[in-house]
Amino acid sequence: MTQGLISAPQPEAVEAGALALKAGGNAVDAAIACALVQTAVDPQMCGIAGFGSMHLYLPDRGEHLLLDFHGRAPMSVTPDMWEDLIEREAEDGFGFILKGRVNEVGYGSITTPMSLKAFATALERYGTMDLADLLEPAIGYCEDGFMVRPHVAYFWNVHEGAGRVPQIEKFKCSEAGKRIYFKDDGTLRVPGEILKNPEMGETYRRIARDGVADFYEGAIAAEIVADMEANGGMISMEDLKGVRPEDAEPIWGTYRGLRIATNPPPGGGAMVLEMLNILENFDLRSMGHNSAEYIATVSEAMKIATVDKDNHLGDPRFVEVPLDEILDEDYAREMAARIKSGEKTHVPRLGAAEVPKDTTHVSVTDEHGNCVAMTHSLGMPSGVVTDGLGFMYNGCMGVFDPRPGNADSLAPGKSRFTAMSPSIVFKDDQPFFIVGAPGGTFITMGVLQAILNAVDFNMDAQQAVSAPRFCTTSDTIDIANRIPRFVEAELKDRGYPVRRTYLSYHFAGVHAIRLKDGRWDGGADPGRDGMAMEV
């Protein structure tokens, strides 16, 4: 048995990771076991046809890297293919509303499916267990079914409005999807009911038997491509055969004497480091946690980082990303001075519309000091399920900028920016805080606040991820319902537009592990049904 701790939004997935540790596996084995079950029991948050970023700190091997598996635009895309379809931009910068919603639902919304290849690569290089064995729990949940949890049902039924396609409508865009997700009476299952997906279970059995290569260049790949060709999808055999996760060096920053490692662009780690750089120029603790002064100050840092992200952060294989400038300490001091002067940053948006936040995360550590923080996602689920295969494809084309010439504009083989930012905070060269989150553009803001909670306010992992959060990715400060109304009133007196959500836990689903004085404690966001489990 390997001692360790695992935290994730789905109890079934956490248990699978814990059982991998109990069987003698390491943190990587546990993370992949957890991730595979996540694809079965949270099939719109993630899937084998998704994408993600895996942060690996493996001191027993002397390795520290990001295994990035960001989805890429199909090779057949053109930069101006959707330019004439623009209606408006999402308020938080997470995608565009296009005529016909061609970028967010259906076959045209799908980027290359990366996750399965990344899981297999991580296991082959750093794990001790076989993918076929780790697939067994996921197969069980597909064939025997899983109990619908509150957050799963919430997401299925959420109506974001502002022109976005409701999730329930996405399930109707393929006959296979309708067969899996709708009951005979045409309704979706409610919390406590069982959903079975034997077709996905059979696909997983085929992968266990014939290997991951079958998905990318064998019989399963042929079925995927045939479905795409029959329905106007852009994914080709060339796209599938070209799937390769990429090794990347972490990017580093400092905060209050600690060192922070996170993922490089097109991931969101640079935003986290930029905000920390700015906020180090303030005595946040003396302001009081979630006071009006604190929220206003942190919100201004959020807005500055959001504007810089919109202007500069994209796939470095296609655009020049000025990381040295964005993360420069003199620039941070200049931005801090601007905040102290009372200047409010404006976040330009082409219209306004909210978007779904569809992602999941797992944080793991083990007795050998190995740490894994992995965020993986479908982006926005496309709704497409190939008949007989059972899994849903990502809908990541929805986040590309349909206007040519911008950092996140369309290009063949290009990855779009993602706020995924699995991060590790080091104290005295040892991991202190392992953190990541699902939640679209809310991710960086949730990760930032968890780090501030742990460092500035000395919260343990559960406190750090449970404290009320806010999020400012536009000119409006969005607050969770547990932030007091008298604080809201003071923010309005300061001239800020404020919007309160009815949700008590919102703005990402943060999961973390803290290592302090030779012991660890874990935190699971109460809004996402999950838990932390020690082995």
Secondary structure, DSSP 8 states (H G I E B T S, - for coil): ---EEEEES-HHHHHHHHHHHHTT--HHHHHHHHHHHHHHHSTTT--TT-EEEEEEEETTTTEEEEEEE--B--TT--TTTTGGGEEEE-TTSS-EEEGGGTTTSSGGG-----HHHHHHHHHHHH-SS-HHHHHHHHHHHHHT-EE--HHHHHHHH----TT---HHHHTTSSHHHHHHHB-TTS-B--TT-EE--HHHHHHHHHHHHH-THHHHHSHHHHHHHHHHHHHT----HHHHHT---EEE--EEEEETTEEEEE--TTSSHHHHHHHHHHHTTS-HHHH-TT-HHHHHHHHHHHHHHHHHHHHH-S-TTTS---HHHHT-HHHHHHHHHHHHTT-------SS------EEEEEEEEETTS-EEEEEEEEES----B-TTT--B---GGGGSBSSTTSTTB--TT-B-------EEEEETTEEEEEEE--STTHHHHHHHHHHHHHHTS---HHHHHHS--EE-SSSSEEE-TTS-HHHHHHHHHTT--EEE-S-SS-SS--EEEEEETTEEEEEE-GGGT-EEEE-
